[in-house]
Amino acid sequence: MAALTSLSFSALNQCSDRKALIASTRNLASNSDGFRFRASFSCHYAGFRTSASSSRMVIHCTSGVTDLPTVAETKLNFLKAYKRPIPSIYNSVLQELIVQQHLMRYKRTYSYDPVFALGFVTVYDQLMDGYPSDEDREAIFQAYINALNEDPEQYRADAKKLEEWARGQTASSLIDFSSKEGEVEGILKDIAERAGGKGNFSYSRFFAVGLFRLLELANASEPTILEKLCTALNINKRSVDRDLDVYRNLLSKLVQAKELLKEYVDREKKKREERTESQKANEAITKCLGDYQHAGQ
């Protein structure tokens, strides 16, 4: 990405087809730089031992994490929590996201942080913008996060907290968080320490979107500010650049898909109105003929 300002939530490029939308969703939810999904992602092997009574080596593997839910169980929990039908344009994206976020959630190095939450909330609100019902949109959010055994209220609260903080920042104060005291500054310091190798930290594209949201709200659009913030947080800027481009691409494709859906709904609505008008005209003619015949008797 040549410049930070090339990514904007309101200025989106036009896009191609629905298959590309789903492919972009897969890319958005998958991680980069050392984050690869494997069937054995949940296993943290403690070691092995040999049998004293045999020349064969017997390896005993133990998992560091037990009783992890499967992807199917997470999806089922979501469907149980929200039982109403979801329009396919939204449901296809949600199903892709929940599968990939399940894998993030139960990765051994996963640790929840508010920037990740801000990124997810931003992505979710952008994806679900224009949903027919505000009440249903929030109910879907609640069901989605609960299905991952996390707290949707915490996601919303942390996202709001970071947004309010960022609105009061400048480019310089944003990147100088390490020299200041405060709740959000403490959150960023903790992330920097964990990303620097002093604890669990699992980078994801939701985290990248969360970083950009902070910059956007602070009106810190200079490309160098993102680089300095990534350095302060011990995050690979090239990964962030690439992931933000993926997010922009996803939103572009979703915009076109929503436009196509709106055109379809408008056409169907017009057809129904035409059928209704035609039916009313036929009924009026029938009534007139009936009245004429009655008058002639």
N, C-alpha and C positions, 0 to 999 in steps of 0.2 A: 504494500500500500504506500503510494508515494507520499501522501500527506494525510494527516489525521482528519482533516476536514472533508476527505473524500467519503467518509462514512457519516451519514446523517439519517436519523430515524424518520425524517419527514421527506427527504429528497431521495427517492428510490429509482433504480433503473428499471426498465421494462424487462420482461423475462420470456422464457420459452414455454415448456409444457409441464403437465402435472407430475410426470415421472421425475423431472428435474427437481421439482419441489420436494418430493420425498427423499431424493438423493441428497439434497442440501440439508434436509433435516437430520439425516444420518450423520452427515459430516459435522453439523453443529454440535450434536450431542456427544460425539466421540472426542477423545482427548488427543493431544499432540505431544510430541517430544517425550517419548518414553512411557506413554500410556497406551498400551495395547490390550485388547480384550482377548482373553483365552478361557478355555473351558475350566482351567484350574485356578482362576483368579482368586477364589476364596480360600485356597489352601496355603498355609504358611507352615512349611515342614520343619519339625523340630529336630529331626535327625534319624539315625538308624542304629541297630545293634545286631550283633551276630550271635548265632546259636552255638553254645559250647559243645553240644552233643553231635554236631554234624559239620561236615566240611563245607556245606553250602552256606552262603550268606543270606540271612533272612532280614529284609528291610522292613522296619515298622514305621510307617508314616503317620504323623498325627497332624490334624489341622489346628491352626492357631485360632480359628473362628468356627463356632459350631452353630447349628440350627439356622443357617441363613435361608431366607425365603428364596424360592426360585422366581424367575421372570414371570412364569405363568401365574404364580401365586400373587405377585404384585399386581399384575394386570387384572386378575380376578377380584382382588380387594378393591381396585378402582371401580370396576363394573358393579360390584355389590354396593359401593357407597354412592354411586351416581347411576341410577337405573334408567334415566330418561334417554331417548335417542339423541345422538349428537350428529349434526350435519357432517357429511363425509369429508368436506374440505377441511374441517377442523379436526375431526376424529382421526383422520389418517396421520396428521402431524402429531397429535397427542399420543397416539399409540407408538409411533417411532420414538418420540421423546421419552416416554416412560420406560421403554425397554432400555434405552441407552443410559438414562439417569439411574435406573436400577443397578446397572453395572458400575457406574461411578459410586453410587451410594454404598455398595457392599465391597468395594475395593479395600484391600487391607490398609492402605495408607490414607483412606478418606477421613477427613475431619471437617465438620461443618464450619463455615465461617460466613460472616455477614456480607462480604463482597460477592461471594458465590450466590448468596440468597438474593442480593440486589440484581445480579445478572440474570438469574432465573426469573424473578418477578418481572424484570424488564422484557425479557423474551416472551414470557407468557402473556403479558398485557398487550404486547405488539401483535402476537399471533392471534389473540382472541378479540382484538379490536373489531368492532362491528358485529359482534355476536348478538343474535336476536334479543337475548334477555340478559340484563346486568346481573340479576339475581342468579340465574343459571350459570353465568360465567364465573361468579365467585364460588358457587357450589361445586363446580368442576375443579376449581383450584384447590378447594378444601379436600375433595376426594382424592385428587392426584397426590398431594403431599402426604396425606394420611396413609395412602397406599404404600408409600416408601418408609413408613414408620418414623416420620418426622413431623414437626409441628408447623402447620400452615400459619398460625398466628405469629410465631417467631419469625418466619420468612417475611411476612408483611411488616411486622414491627421493625425488624432490622433494616429492611429496605427503606422504609420511611425515615428511620433515624439517619442513615447514610445520605439519603437525598437531602434532608434538611441541613445536615452538616455541610455537604458539598456546595449548597447554594450560598453559604456564607464564606466560601473560600475563594482565594485567588490562585493563579498559577503557581506563584512562589510559595504560598502557605500550604498548598496541597502537597507539594513534593518535599516540604520541610517538616513533615509530620513527626519525624523521629526526634526532633529537638523540642517538641511541645508536649504538654500534658492535656489529657482529655479522654473521654470514653472512646470516641472514634479513633483518635490518635493511638490509643492503647491497642485497639483492634488491629490497626495497620502494622504496628510494631510487632505484635504477635505473629501476624502473617509473614512479615519479613524474616523473623527468627525461624519459623517453621520451614519456610521456603529455602532458607539458607542452610538447612540440614539439622536444625535443633529440635525437630519434632515431625509429626506426620503432616504432610502437605501434598495434596493431589491436584495439580493444575488441571483446569478444564476450560472449555470455551464459555461456559457461563461466567466463570471468573473474569475472563477477558472482557465480556460484555459489561460486567459490573464495573471494571476499571474505566471503561469508556464512558459509562453513565456518570461516574464521578467527575470526569473531565468535562463532559458536556454541561453538567449543572454548574460547574465552577467557571464556565466560559473560558476554559483553558484549551483553545483549539490549536495552539502551535504544535507541530509534530515533535519538536524537541521535548515538550513537557511529558508526553507519553513515554519517551525514552528515559527521561530522568526518573519518572515515577516507577517504571519497571526496574530500573537499577536499584532504587531505594528499597523496593520490595523483593529483590532477588528473583525477579521473573524474567524469562527470556522474551525480549521485545519482538523478535521475529515470529515467535509462536503467536503472540498477541495480535500482531499485524495480520497474519494469515487467518486467524480465527475470526477477527472482526470482518474480514472480507467475506468469509463464509456466511456470517450472520447477515451481512448486507445482501448477499445473493439470495439467501432464504427469504428475507422480507420482500425482496423484489418479486420473487416467484409467487409468494403468497398474495401480494397485491393483485397480480394478474388473475390468479385463481379466484379471488374474491370478486373481481370485476366480472369474470365469466359467470360466476354463480349469480350475481345480481342481474346480469342480462337475462339469464335463464328464468329467474324468478319473475322479472318484469314481463317477459314474453308470456309466461304461463298466466300471470295475473291479467294481462290484456286479453288472452284467449278466453279466460273465464268471464271477463266483463262482456266480451262480444257475444258469448253464448247466452249470458243472462239477458242482454239487450234483445237478442234475437227471440228468446223465449217470451219476453215481455211483449214484443211486437206481435208474435203469433197469438198470444193470449188476448191482446187488444182486438186483433182482427176477428178472432173467434167470438168475442163478446159482441162486437158490432154486428156481425152476421146474425148472431142469436137475437139481438134486439130488433134487427130489421125484420127477421122472419116473424118474430112475435108481434110486431106492429102491423104486419100485413094480414094477420089472421082475423 
